[in-house]
């Protein structure tokens, strides 16, 4: 279980355990699968999954570019 003292938003330059990332962003399993298919990088270490905030911001920028097409 993730600590109850989560930040209110994703902060640049931070690495988040996947569970904490999902709680902060309010993304469910389906939304995470879709995001990963569309390019969000999830990194693994010791059997645990992590998301770097800079990868998340890059992913969001690609969504903006898709919408303007």
N, C-alpha and C positions, 0 to 999 in steps of 0.2 A: 504494500500500500504506500502511496505517495504522501509526503508530509502535508499537513493542513495549511502550511504557510507558503503556498504557491504565489508567485507574482501575479499581478492582475493582467499582464500582457506579456507577449514574447519580446524579449529584449535582445538587441543586436549583440553579436559576439558571444552568445551563450550556447551551451550544449544542454539539451533536456532529455531525460529518460523518456521513452515513448509514452508511457502512461501519464507522466506529468504534462507532456506536450499536448496530448489528447484532452486532458482535463482543462488546461488553460485555453486552448482554441475551441473547445466544445465540439471537436470533430469525432464522430463515431467511427466504428470499424469500416463501414461501407465508404464513408468519405475519405478515410485514410487510404483504403485500397485504390480508390479512384485517383487520389493525389499522387500516390506512388506510381501508378500506371502512367500518369501525365508528367512525371519527372521529379517529384519530391524525393530527395535522397534520404534514406534511413540507413544508418551505419550500425554495425554490430561489433560488440566487444564482449568476450566471455559469455556469449549466449544472451546478452541483453541488447536491446535496441535503443538507439539514440537519434535525435534530430538536432542538427545544428541550426540555430536561428537564421544564419545567413543563407543557408540552403532553402529555408522556408520563404524568406523574402524574395529570393531569386525565383522560386516557384510561383509566388504571387505575381511577380512581374510578367512571367510568361502567360499567366491567365489574362492579364490586362492586354497583352499584345494579341491574344487570340480573339478577344472581344472586339477589338478595333478593326479586325479583318472583315 
